[in-house]
Amino acid sequence: MDGDTLASAGERAALKRIIARLPSAAAIEGPGDDAAVLAAPDGRYVVSTDLRVHGPDFRLAWSSFEDLGWKAAASNLADIAAMGARPTALVVALVAPPSTPVADLEALADGLRLGCEALAPAAGVVGGDLSTGDVLTIAVTVFGDLEGRAPVLRRGARPGDVLAVAGPLGRAATGLRLLFRDAVDADGVPDEVAFGGVARDHPDLISAQLRPTPPIAAGVAAAEAGGTAMLDISDGLLLDAGRIAEASGVAIDLDSGALAEDVERISALAPDLASEAFGLALSGGEDHALLAAFPGPPPSGFRAIGRVLDGSGVTVDGADPSRARAGWDPFDDWDGAAG
Amino acid sequence: MDGDTLASAGERAALKRIIARLPSAAAIEGPGDDAAVLAAPDGRYVVSTDLRVHGPDFRLAWSSFEDLGWKAAASNLADIAAMGARPTALVVALVAPPSTPVADLEALADGLRLGCEALAPAAGVVGGDLSTGDVLTIAVTVFGDLEGRAPVLRRGARPGDVLAVAGPLGRAATGLRLLFRDAVDADGVPDEVAFGGVARDHPDLISAQLRPTPPIAAGVAAAEAGGTAMLDISDGLLLDAGRIAEASGVAIDLDSGALAEDVERISALAPDLASEAFGLALSGGEDHALLAAFPGPPPSGFRAIGRVLDGSGVTVDGADPSRARAGWDPFDDWDGAAG
């Protein structure tokens, strides 16, 4: 049984084993028919989709199948949270090589389940598709419920709003930097043995990259607190703040001092990257922190990180961000004990 | 501009060109934010997902990018129709090699648009994801509206019901048979030049395989007529009738005479496959015809094809289907002029 592959077990038997490990969700009709039927109590539903491919998006030398499931859940749940909605359900389509052990696909299902349980306990998998192919690929579509609230879009920020973030910044990117620097062989190819050492030395940063924990519940909290604009930071604070600025037709000024705790934490966890910590906090993606604008003080779970102004573009301490990134020295401009 | 690839144009510019060709749908919030917001007027929504990979699921030597888009739309829309729902929207996640011409991705978008326009004019693309990777892969999740009706599941067929089908049977499978037999090179590898000849000689059958036209509107008609069970035939009448029988806890007897028009048509379009036409009509998938059970006469667009009985399993003319398939000779048992 444990030696079964997708090819030797057959799709039907493999699916039965996988489905048993998936998180379940309340559904009017769940998996097993041509389609699922889900409830939309307030007459609307929120939808986002995302696809990850082995190679460009993840490496099996670094990510376990359980990690893959967790991250697929986490990053998709964050898109729903970023609308101010509560995640309700996912559908998952998977391509795996015929030689894939069914036990690995069970581990992927475990990761989906553990990720949902930790981040959005009401959400579960209500449908899917399993195909064979050469390249492991995971496509997730995720659904959410606005519970009567207006969605919090990117375009609603107004001059005078406080910009605030929920969740740490830069840790996932620091983990990725460590992986590409130290978890590779002499030719720069991701290497499982080298990975073991990095993961042992930097568990928090590697976990931030492979099993991110976006603050899903903060999305609803932001909407309830009157958030005017929100997104999840997938490409870095600077770039994603620029997206809110552009969509809203405003300028955003970030306060470098508000990044002090991120810089300190990154520097403590990876002292040899301390000189890059500010850049990693400012530009590192994939933590899926939630970035939102509020007309008043941000709610619990958020910390103020900048201001919304008239104009366009993003500045840091009122200056061009490239100058901020190049010129900022955590041991000079800021007194944190950075390792 | 026309020489641009995904790599040379960049994701953002490529997406702009692709999105302009996609079908649009009514959405509370469409593409461009973290997620879309869709209306569910009766407080429920129907969801199905499907993923196609170059190699196992399609070949670019045979399918144009426009064909791929059309078929992705058609097969997914059929899953919504098979619930008795009206398709409303799709999200599409795509992996394409960096060398893919943007014009090819525009053609894929054209196919999605043309397929939706032809089969379900209200449905459009409300979100998506574009990634690069080695293997062209298309993941579609599709949504539908039950408009207050109960979903028509697989498990509701009752003894005494009439089994009926909307749409032709076996043509897509006959097209695929021709492709694998004649549209390959000497080593059996799909070949673009050989394909040209097959497509010219058998346009209807090749089109049935590459650009299927499932009877989407018949899904709502079946629900309104009190259909007790329904699915779309993706794996062949015999196998899919077995799914209704198993889910409903009933037996199904198919009437071979009701397949006469399918057998005649296949035989006329591919005379050298006439001896296999019955088997192709009985077991060929991918036409996405709708198979449904009705307590009374089937509605317009459906033709009776069998009966629901007490018991289990599927028979043809009261006998084991393997005997029916092996023993049936269209020129002996049935007087159709089969080419």
Interface residues (C-beta under 8 A of the other chain):
Chain A: I28 E29 G32 D33 D34 A35 A36 V37 L38 A39 A40 P41 G43 R44 Y45 V46 V47 S48 T49 D50 L51 R52 V53 G55 P56 D57 D79 I80 A82 M83 A85 A89 V91 V92 A93 L94 V95 V126 G127 G128 D129 S131 T132 G133 D134 V135 T137 A139 T141 V142 F143 G144 L146 P151 L153 R154 R155 M230 L231 D232 A247
Chain B: I28 E29 G32 D33 D34 A35 A36 V37 L38 A39 A40 P41 G43 R44 Y45 V46 V47 S48 T49 D50 L51 R52 V53 G55 P56 D57 D79 I80 A82 M83 A85 A89 V91 V92 A93 L94 V95 V126 G127 G128 D129 S131 T132 G133 D134 V135 T137 A139 T141 V142 F143 G144 L146 P151 L153 R154 R155 M230 L231 D232 A247
